[in-house]
Amino acid sequence: MRLRVINPNTTAAMTRKIGEAAQRIAAPGTTVVATQPADGPVSIESHFDEAISAVGVLEEVLAGEQEGTDAYVIACFGDPGLLAARELTRAPVIGIAEAAFHAASLISTRFSVVTTLSRTGIIAEHLLEQYGFRHHCRRVRAAEIPVLDLEEDGSAALGRIIDECRRARDEDGIGAIVLGCGGMADLTQRISQEVGLPVVEGVTAAVKLAEALVGLGLGTSKHGDLAFPRPKPFTGRFESYSQLSNDR
């Protein structure tokens, strides 16, 4: 199985960390290819960042189609470009927020999300509504740290995340915690040990869900709204997309 894990931002250190976490959890025989767009924001912390990064995600999916990729993971908790990416391929495409919500709901009737910034927490709340998990989530909490602080050795970021997870455990009446950022992919075990609750992280959850779908022989439906995009002319920097067709 060939699994393409797409970090939608352009920070190479985060891409490496995400890829290592994905490969550690992947089944024997699964090859993880961790990639990032050539252009875009160095971190994703707003609707604007997500909109810009979505184009890079789609370009990475198109590149993966040329390489025979079996499944894709979009490794940003905003799931940027998820439905558009599904239009481009028959392979499963999993967003890490969607994957984490599903996994948490299977092990606990209530969970809280701990993310980086309050403004991205609002985006997570929108996704909870969209995916139908709002009644499972007691609260979305923010440690109030920039995403790139997670890449700095010796920063206070981990301590602040753990503190917020403890508050979630003590105040929210939950059974599990969801980590709300792809940059937290390597923190699951440490936080779970410190907090004493199951901790779900979206990159690793998405990898296992992608493997399961491929193993079941299930791919993205090409009937209805996830059919391949209708061929049409594109102009300017997107002119090359005019070559897309629905006969794949």
SULZILIN-V101791 format. One record per residue. N is the residue number from 0. PSI is psi in degrees with one decimal (* if undefined). OMEGA is omega in degrees with one decimal (* if undefined). Layout:
# SULZILIN-V101791
[[N	PSI	OMEGA] [N	PSI	OMEGA]]
This chain:
# SULZILIN-V101791
[[0	135.0	178.5] [1	116.8	-174.9] [2	123.2	179.4] [3	115.5	179.5] [4	114.9	-173.1] [5	114.9	168.4] [6	113.6	-174.2] [7	-12.8	175.0] [8	179.0	-172.0] [9	19.9	179.0] [10	110.0	-173.1] [11	-37.1	-179.6] [12	-38.5	178.0] [13	-39.1	177.1] [14	-43.6	178.3] [15	-44.1	-179.3] [16	-43.7	178.5] [17	-44.1	179.3] [18	-40.4	178.9] [19	-42.1	178.1] [20	-40.7	179.6] [21	-43.1	-178.4] [22	-35.2	179.0] [23	-37.0	-175.7] [24	-15.4	-175.2] [25	152.3	178.3] [26	154.4	173.7] [27	134.0	-178.5] [28	-11.9	175.3] [29	124.8	175.3] [30	122.3	178.9] [31	124.8	174.4] [32	108.8	-179.7] [33	126.4	-175.0] [34	169.4	175.4] [35	156.6	177.5] [36	156.7	175.3] [37	-26.7	-176.8] [38	148.8	175.9] [39	-171.9	-177.4] [40	151.1	178.3] [41	-18.6	172.1] [42	162.7	-175.8] [43	108.9	-172.9] [44	20.8	-177.8] [45	167.2	174.1] [46	-38.5	178.9] [47	-48.2	177.8] [48	-42.9	-179.4] [49	-42.9	-178.7] [50	-43.0	178.7] [51	-43.3	-176.1] [52	-25.5	-177.3] [53	-35.9	178.5] [54	-42.4	177.4] [55	-38.4	176.4] [56	-45.6	-178.6] [57	-37.3	176.6] [58	-36.3	177.8] [59	-35.5	176.4] [60	-43.6	178.0] [61	-38.5	176.0] [62	-40.2	178.5] [63	-33.1	178.3] [64	-31.9	178.0] [65	-17.3	-176.1] [66	4.9	178.9] [67	38.8	-178.7] [68	137.7	-178.1] [69	-26.8	179.7] [70	158.4	-177.1] [71	146.6	170.9] [72	129.5	173.9] [73	109.0	-165.9] [74	54.5	169.8] [75	138.1	-171.0] [76	-11.8	172.9] [77	-5.3	-177.1] [78	49.0	-175.6] [79	132.7	176.2] [80	16.3	-170.9] [81	-52.8	-176.6] [82	-36.9	176.1] [83	-39.5	177.7] [84	-39.7	179.4] [85	-29.4	177.3] [86	-26.1	-171.3] [87	-5.4	-171.4] [88	154.6	170.2] [89	-14.5	-179.1] [90	154.8	173.6] [91	142.3	173.5] [92	121.5	-174.3] [93	127.3	170.9] [94	144.3	-172.2] [95	-27.6	175.5] [96	-48.1	179.1] [97	-43.5	179.7] [98	-43.7	-178.3] [99	-40.6	178.8] [100	-44.2	178.1] [101	-49.3	-176.8] [102	-43.8	-178.6] [103	-37.6	-178.7] [104	-18.9	179.1] [105	-16.4	-177.5] [106	-5.7	-179.1] [107	144.1	178.3] [108	-18.6	179.2] [109	137.9	175.2] [110	162.0	169.8] [111	152.6	177.2] [112	132.7	173.5] [113	116.4	-175.9] [114	-167.4	-172.7] [115	-61.1	-174.7] [116	152.5	179.6] [117	-38.0	-177.7] [118	-33.7	175.2] [119	-24.7	173.3] [120	-35.8	176.8] [121	-39.5	176.4] [122	-41.0	177.3] [123	-38.1	177.7] [124	-39.8	176.4] [125	-42.7	-179.2] [126	-38.3	176.2] [127	-43.3	176.7] [128	-46.9	-176.1] [129	-40.6	-176.1] [130	-6.0	177.4] [131	24.4	-178.1] [132	10.3	-174.9] [133	-34.8	-178.9] [134	-15.6	176.1] [135	-26.1	-172.4] [136	122.8	179.4] [137	-36.3	-175.7] [138	146.2	169.6] [139	119.5	-175.1] [140	150.4	178.9] [141	133.3	175.2] [142	-6.7	179.9] [143	55.2	175.0] [144	139.0	172.8] [145	147.7	-177.5] [146	-43.0	-174.5] [147	-13.4	172.7] [148	-24.8	178.8] [149	-16.4	-178.7] [150	-4.6	-175.3] [151	119.7	175.8] [152	136.5	176.6] [153	3.8	178.3] [154	167.3	179.7] [155	5.8	-172.6] [156	-47.7	-177.3] [157	-43.7	179.8] [158	-39.6	-179.8] [159	-36.3	176.5] [160	-45.3	179.4] [161	-43.1	178.3] [162	-42.8	-179.5] [163	-35.2	176.8] [164	-37.8	176.4] [165	-41.4	177.5] [166	-39.7	177.0] [167	-45.0	178.5] [168	-44.1	-172.2] [169	-25.4	-170.9] [170	-20.6	-167.2] [171	-10.3	-178.9] [172	46.1	-173.1] [173	167.0	175.0] [174	-9.2	-178.1] [175	160.2	178.9] [176	137.4	173.4] [177	127.6	176.3] [178	125.8	-169.1] [179	44.0	177.3] [180	135.4	177.1] [181	-25.1	178.0] [182	-6.6	177.0] [183	14.4	-172.1] [184	-24.2	-177.1] [185	10.8	-172.0] [186	-4.2	-169.5] [187	-53.0	-174.6] [188	-44.2	-179.2] [189	-46.4	-178.0] [190	-40.6	178.6] [191	-41.2	177.5] [192	-40.5	-177.7] [193	-33.7	-171.7] [194	-27.2	178.8] [195	19.8	176.1] [196	156.9	170.0] [197	135.7	179.8] [198	124.0	-178.2] [199	128.8	179.1] [200	134.2	-166.4] [201	-33.1	-178.5] [202	-50.9	-177.6] [203	-37.5	176.4] [204	-41.2	-179.2] [205	-37.4	177.9] [206	-47.0	-177.9] [207	-36.8	176.9] [208	-40.2	177.9] [209	-44.8	177.7] [210	-40.8	-179.5] [211	-44.0	-179.6] [212	-42.9	178.0] [213	-42.6	178.6] [214	-32.2	178.1] [215	-5.0	-178.5] [216	26.4	-177.8] [217	131.7	176.8] [218	179.3	-179.1] [219	127.2	179.7] [220	137.9	175.8] [221	22.9	172.5] [222	136.5	179.8] [223	-147.5	-169.4] [224	-14.3	178.6] [225	11.3	171.0] [226	160.3	178.0] [227	145.5	178.7] [228	143.8	177.9] [229	136.3	177.7] [230	137.6	177.4] [231	160.5	177.2] [232	140.4	169.0] [233	152.7	-176.8] [234	167.4	175.8] [235	-138.3	-176.1] [236	-14.6	-179.7] [237	15.2	-176.3] [238	-32.9	-178.1] [239	-21.9	179.9] [240	-11.0	175.8] [241	-18.4	-179.3] [242	-10.6	178.8] [243	140.1	177.2] [244	163.4	-177.8] [245	22.6	-179.3] [246	15.2	-178.5] [247	*	*]]
